[in-house]
């Protein structure tokens, strides 16, 4: 069983750092929710 685990560890599809991917995912979601908030605020201001 250890050999199959070693084989799995060697055949990594993406060698990028997980922390970088996590940071990118956080940034994308943060920008998305910020955009939704800004759009909502603009609509509320224009509606007054």
N, C-alpha and C positions, 0 to 999 in steps of 0.2 A: 504494500500500500504506500510505503514511503516513496517508492520509485515513481508512482503515478503523481504523487503530490509534487515531487521534484520536477517532473515533466511539465506539470501545469504551471509551476513557477517560471520555468524557462520559456514557455510559449506565451509571453505576455503580448497582447495586441497593442496596447498603448503604454509607452514607457514614460509618459509625462507624469509630473508630480501631482498627486491627488489634491494637495493643498492649493495648487494653482487652479485646478478645475473647480474646487469648492469656492474659491474666491471669485472666479468668473461667474459661476452660477449665482452667488450672492449678489454680485454687482448687477447682473442682468435682471434679477427679480427686484432689486432695490430701484433700479431705473424704471422698470415697468410700473411699480406701485407709485413711484413719485410722479410719473407721467399721468396716471389715472387721477391722482390727487390734484395735480395742477389743472387738468382739464375740468374736473368737477368744480374747482374753485373759480376758474374763469367763467364757466357757465353760470355759477351762482352770482358772480359779480355782474355779469351782463344781464341777468334776469331781474335785477333790482331796478 
